[in-house]
Amino acid sequence: MHVALLTHHYAPETGAPQRRWSAFVERFVAAGHRVTVLTPPPHYPSGLLDPQGAHLRPGTVARGAHGETVVRVHFREHGPSLVSRTADQLVAAGDSLRRTLPLIGSRQRPDVVVATAPGLPTIPAGMLLGRLLRRPAVVEMRDAWPDLIASSGMWGPGEGGGVRARATTVAHRSLTSLQRHADSVVTTTVSFADVLSARGVPRVSVIRNGAHLPDLPLLPTPARTSDALHVLYLGTMGRSQGLGAVVRAADVAHRRGVALRLRFVGSGADEPYLRDLARMLGDRVEFVGRVPADEVMAHYAWADTVVVSLRDWGPFEWTVPSKLYEILSVGRHVTAAVAGEAARVVAESAAGSVVPPQSPAALADLWGALADDRTRLDVRTSGRAWVRQNADHDQLAASYLDLLEQVRS
């Protein structure tokens, strides 16, 4: 089978979408399939061409790390605004389509097209490409789009009949229509799959994000008994995570006399705000910044508990942060400030404690209780066992290949 993948994010970039598709492509190729990836040069998260990927300019065709063919398409350098990022995504989606049009009628055309968000313009581009090539198109929704458009206020405030409110409505209807007409829609959670099915999307499959356990060592339970409680957040520091509540919770805990150290590892659009907030509250938060992949495990080893946080937006009840699977795999206690399916995963795995999203008081209560009773931090292998049964990359890739074979036939 020849699979064409349209994605706005791919290796050598690092991030959740990049890890997901690197894992799947590796297994697709190992199973004897051919994969062609259409993607921009590496420019995440800065929006600027990564100097280390300067040789991967638009038009470059190269062999990827797993034997896949990687075609680099045009992109537009962008800033943090939605308009700027959307323009970049539109350029990349349009050029992906342009570069594959010569395959119409060719023996080299793919057997199936997969278009994955984020990068919402990738979805209509992938579906149009499938139609032009007369091949099935699979749409992958890694997040709860289109619902997050309205919930996040990503186009800014817009009430009543405002232009932004109308644009939100049009985008919602358009994306839902595309989902209904796709040959198959892939979601990463059961709950969002149920939402789409209720909207009349006829073919929805669940392929979770996941982890590869042999790459993730099971860390021993922290043995310290008198040191401060070590709380870690590792990942994207963006608006969706609502990390201001975490900083405020640490301040509440400190004022209650809880010995606690809070460390942030990563970066994102909210990092300047979080640094300013921490400074205003006493400058007791450590910010490490982005670290190479080979340094991540040392931060997990430092931690007593690792925070997973999402804002209290309704669509996030249908979302499970991909970082959660990694935390479960290494055997660290999870401080889960989430609701919905993510909260259920933590409860089912018996690997942590759940508090309501965006509640500094609830977080401070939990950390105080953990500091008083360190035995609660020992989650043993329960999280790892849950990942092995439900979110192992080998199983997920096999399920994806089964789906692609079904839509092709």
C-alpha positions in Angstrom: 0.0 0.0 0.0 1.2 3.5 -0.8 0.1 6.1 1.8 0.3 9.8 1.2 0.4 11.8 4.5 -0.3 15.6 4.5 0.8 17.1 7.8 1.9 20.5 8.9 4.3 19.1 11.5 6.9 16.4 11.0 10.4 15.4 12.1 13.0 16.7 12.7 10.6 19.0 14.6 9.7 17.7 18.0 6.2 17.7 19.5 3.1 15.5 19.9 2.0 15.4 16.2 5.6 14.8 15.1 6.1 11.9 17.6 2.8 10.3 16.7 3.5 10.2 13.0 7.1 9.3 13.3 6.0 6.2 15.3 3.3 5.3 12.8 5.5 5.8 9.7 8.3 3.7 11.2 5.8 0.8 11.6 4.1 1.3 8.3 7.4 1.1 6.4 8.6 -1.8 8.5 5.4 -3.6 7.5 6.3 -3.2 3.9 4.2 -0.2 2.9 5.4 2.9 1.1 4.8 6.3 2.7 5.1 9.7 1.1 5.0 12.7 3.5 4.1 16.2 2.3 5.1 18.7 4.9 6.8 22.1 5.3 10.4 22.6 6.4 10.9 22.5 10.1 9.7 25.8 11.6 7.9 24.8 14.8 7.5 26.4 17.4 9.2 29.7 16.4 7.4 30.1 13.1 10.8 30.7 11.5 12.9 28.2 9.4 14.9 26.2 11.9 18.6 26.9 11.0 19.4 23.2 11.6 16.8 22.3 8.9 17.9 24.9 6.4 18.8 22.2 3.9 15.2 21.0 3.9 13.9 23.9 1.9 10.7 23.8 -0.2 11.0 21.4 -3.1 13.5 19.1 -1.3 12.7 15.4 -1.7 14.6 13.2 0.7 14.5 9.8 2.4 13.2 10.1 6.0 14.6 8.4 9.0 12.4 5.3 8.5 12.6 4.9 4.8 9.7 7.2 3.9 9.8 9.8 1.1 9.6 13.3 2.6 8.5 16.1 0.2 9.0 19.6 1.6 6.4 22.1 0.6 6.3 25.9 0.7 5.3 27.6 4.0 5.0 31.2 5.3 7.1 32.3 8.2 4.6 33.4 10.9 4.2 35.1 14.3 2.0 34.1 17.2 -1.3 35.5 15.8 -4.0 33.3 14.5 -4.1 35.1 11.1 -0.4 34.7 10.7 -0.4 31.0 11.6 -3.4 30.3 9.4 -1.8 32.0 6.4 1.2 29.7 6.9 -1.1 26.6 7.0 -2.9 27.7 3.9 0.3 28.2 1.9 1.5 24.7 3.0 -1.8 23.0 2.3 -2.0 24.6 -1.2 1.5 23.7 -2.1 1.0 20.1 -0.9 -2.0 19.9 -3.3 0.0 21.5 -6.2 2.9 19.1 -5.8 0.7 16.0 -6.0 -1.5 17.0 -8.9 1.0 15.6 -11.5 0.2 12.1 -10.0 -3.3 12.2 -11.4 -3.6 9.2 -13.7 -0.1 8.1 -12.8 0.9 4.7 -11.6 2.7 6.5 -8.7 -0.4 7.9 -7.2 -1.0 6.8 -3.6 -3.6 4.2 -2.6 -4.9 6.3 0.2 -4.5 9.9 1.4 -4.3 10.8 5.2 -4.7 14.5 6.2 -4.0 15.3 9.8 -4.8 18.4 11.9 -3.4 20.6 13.5 -3.2 22.7 10.4 -6.9 22.8 9.7 -6.4 23.8 6.0 -4.7 20.5 5.6 -8.1 18.8 5.9 -9.8 20.2 2.8 -6.6 20.0 0.9 -6.3 16.3 1.7 -9.9 15.6 0.8 -9.7 17.4 -2.5 -6.5 15.5 -3.3 -8.2 12.2 -2.6 -11.1 13.2 -5.0 -8.7 14.3 -7.8 -6.7 11.1 -7.5 -9.8 9.0 -7.1 -8.5 7.6 -3.9 -10.0 7.5 -0.4 -9.2 10.3 2.0 -8.9 9.8 5.8 -9.2 12.8 8.0 -7.4 12.8 11.4 -8.6 15.1 14.1 -6.1 15.2 16.9 -8.0 17.7 18.9 -11.7 18.5 19.2 -12.1 20.7 16.1 -14.3 22.5 15.2 -15.6 22.9 18.7 -12.4 24.5 20.1 -12.8 27.4 17.7 -15.6 28.9 19.7 -14.6 27.6 23.1 -11.1 29.0 22.9 -12.0 32.4 21.5 -9.1 31.8 19.2 -10.4 34.5 16.8 -10.8 37.0 19.6 -14.0 38.4 21.1 -17.0 38.3 18.9 -20.6 38.4 20.1 -23.9 38.4 18.4 -23.7 39.1 14.7 -20.0 40.1 14.8 -17.7 39.1 11.9 -15.7 36.8 14.2 -18.8 35.1 15.5 -20.1 34.5 12.0 -16.7 33.3 10.9 -16.7 30.8 13.8 -20.1 29.5 12.8 -19.0 29.1 9.1 -15.8 27.3 10.1 -17.7 25.0 12.4 -20.3 24.1 9.8 -17.6 23.7 7.1 -15.4 21.4 9.2 -18.3 19.3 10.2 -19.4 18.9 6.6 -15.9 17.8 5.6 -15.9 15.3 8.4 -19.2 13.8 7.2 -17.9 13.4 3.7 -14.5 11.9 4.5 -14.0 8.2 3.8 -13.1 7.9 7.4 -12.4 10.2 10.4 -9.8 9.3 13.0 -10.0 10.7 16.5 -7.6 10.2 19.4 -10.4 9.8 22.1 -13.5 7.7 22.4 -15.5 10.7 23.7 -14.9 12.9 20.6 -15.6 10.0 18.3 -19.0 9.7 20.1 -19.6 13.4 19.5 -18.8 13.2 15.8 -21.0 10.1 15.4 -23.9 11.9 17.0 -23.4 14.7 14.4 -23.9 12.3 11.6 -20.3 11.5 10.7 -20.8 8.0 9.5 -17.3 6.5 9.7 -15.3 7.3 12.9 -12.4 5.3 14.3 -10.4 5.9 17.5 -6.6 5.6 17.3 -5.2 7.0 20.5 -2.0 8.9 21.0 0.4 6.6 22.8 3.9 5.6 23.8 6.5 2.9 23.1 7.4 1.3 26.4 10.8 0.0 25.4 11.9 3.6 24.9 10.6 4.7 28.3 12.2 3.3 31.5 10.1 2.7 34.6 11.6 5.1 37.1 11.8 4.1 40.8 9.5 5.8 43.2 11.2 8.9 44.8 12.6 7.9 48.2 12.9 11.3 49.8 10.9 11.8 53.0 11.7 15.3 54.3 12.7 17.3 51.2 10.2 19.6 49.5 7.6 18.1 47.3 8.9 18.3 43.7 6.2 19.2 41.2 7.0 19.2 37.5 5.3 20.5 34.4 6.9 19.4 31.2 5.5 20.3 27.8 3.9 23.1 25.9 3.2 26.2 27.8 0.3 27.5 25.8 -3.1 29.0 26.3 -4.9 25.6 26.2 -3.0 24.4 29.3 -4.1 27.2 31.7 -0.9 27.0 33.6 -1.5 30.2 35.5 -3.6 28.2 37.9 -0.6 26.0 38.5 1.6 28.9 39.4 -1.1 30.4 41.7 -1.6 27.0 43.3 2.1 26.9 44.2 1.8 30.3 45.8 -1.3 29.1 47.8 0.7 26.0 49.0 3.7 28.1 50.0 1.5 30.5 52.1 0.0 27.4 53.8 3.4 26.3 54.8 3.8 23.4 52.3 7.4 22.8 51.3 7.1 22.7 47.5 9.3 23.2 44.5 7.6 23.9 41.1 9.6 23.4 37.9 8.5 24.2 34.3 10.3 22.5 31.5 9.3 23.6 28.0 8.1 26.7 26.2 5.1 28.2 24.5 3.1 31.4 23.9 2.1 31.7 27.6 5.7 31.5 29.0 6.3 35.3 29.3 2.9 35.6 31.1 3.8 32.7 33.5 7.2 34.2 34.2 5.7 37.6 35.0 3.0 35.9 37.2 5.6 33.9 39.1 7.7 37.0 39.7 4.7 38.9 41.0 3.9 36.1 43.4 7.4 35.8 44.9 9.6 34.3 42.2 9.5 30.8 43.6 9.0 28.9 40.3 11.9 27.4 38.3 11.7 27.9 34.5 14.1 25.6 32.6 13.0 26.2 29.0 13.1 23.7 26.2 15.5 20.8 26.7 16.8 18.1 24.3 15.0 14.8 24.3 17.9 13.0 26.1 17.5 15.3 29.1 13.7 14.7 29.6 14.1 11.6 31.7 16.3 13.4 34.3 13.5 15.9 34.9 11.0 13.0 35.4 13.4 11.4 37.8 13.6 14.7 39.8 9.8 14.9 40.1 7.5 13.5 42.8 4.4 14.3 40.8 4.0 15.6 37.2 1.2 18.0 36.3 -1.2 17.5 33.3 -3.4 20.5 32.9 -6.1 21.7 30.5 -8.4 24.7 30.7 -12.0 24.1 31.7 -13.3 24.4 28.1 -16.1 22.0 27.3 -14.3 20.4 24.3 -11.3 19.5 26.5 -13.5 16.9 28.1 -13.1 15.0 24.9 -9.3 15.4 24.9 -6.4 13.4 26.4 -3.1 15.2 26.3 -0.5 13.1 24.6 2.1 13.8 27.3 -0.1 11.8 29.8 0.8 8.5 28.1 4.5 9.2 28.6 4.0 10.1 32.3 2.0 6.9 32.9 4.8 4.9 31.1 7.6 6.1 33.3 5.7 5.5 36.5 5.4 9.0 37.9 2.4 10.1 40.0 0.1 12.4 37.9 -1.4 15.6 39.2 -4.3 15.8 36.7 -6.1 19.1 36.5 -8.4 17.8 33.8 -12.0 16.6 33.3 -13.8 14.2 31.0 -11.9 11.4 29.3 -8.4 12.5 30.5 -9.7 12.3 34.1 -11.1 8.8 33.4 -7.8 7.6 32.1 -6.0 8.7 35.2 -8.6 7.1 37.4 -8.6 3.8 35.4 -4.9 3.6 35.5 -4.7 4.3 39.3 -1.7 6.4 38.5 -2.4 9.8 40.1 -4.9 12.2 41.5 -7.6 14.2 39.7 -8.7 17.8 40.6 -11.0 20.1 38.8 -9.4 22.2 36.0 -8.3 25.8 36.8 -8.7 25.5 40.6 -5.5 26.7 42.4 -7.1 25.8 45.8 -7.8 22.2 44.8 -4.3 21.8 43.5 -2.8 23.3 46.7 -5.0 20.9 48.7 -3.7 18.0 46.7 -0.1 18.9 47.0 -0.4 19.5 50.7 -1.9 16.0 51.1 0.9 14.5 49.0 3.5 16.2 51.1 2.0 14.8 54.2 1.6 11.3 52.9 4.3 10.4 50.5 3.0 6.8 50.1 0.4 8.2 47.7 3.2 9.0 45.3 3.9 5.3 44.8 1.8 4.4 41.7 4.1 1.3 41.0 3.5 -0.1 37.5 -0.3 0.6 37.2 0.1 3.4 34.6 2.6 1.5 32.5 0.2 -1.5 32.5 -2.6 0.7 31.3 -0.5 2.0 28.4 0.6 -1.5 27.4 -3.0 -2.5 27.1 -4.5 0.6 25.6 -1.9 2.9 24.0 1.1 0.9 22.8 2.5 2.3 19.5 2.8 -1.2 18.0 -0.9 -1.9 18.5 -2.0 1.6 17.5 0.0 1.4 14.2 -1.5 -2.0 13.4 -5.0 -0.7 14.0 -4.3 2.3 11.7 -3.0 0.0 8.9 -6.2 -2.2 9.3 -8.3 1.0 8.9 -6.4 2.1 5.8 -6.7 -1.3 4.2 -10.5 -1.2 4.9 -11.0 2.2 3.2 -8.8 1.2 0.3 -10.8 -1.9 -0.5 
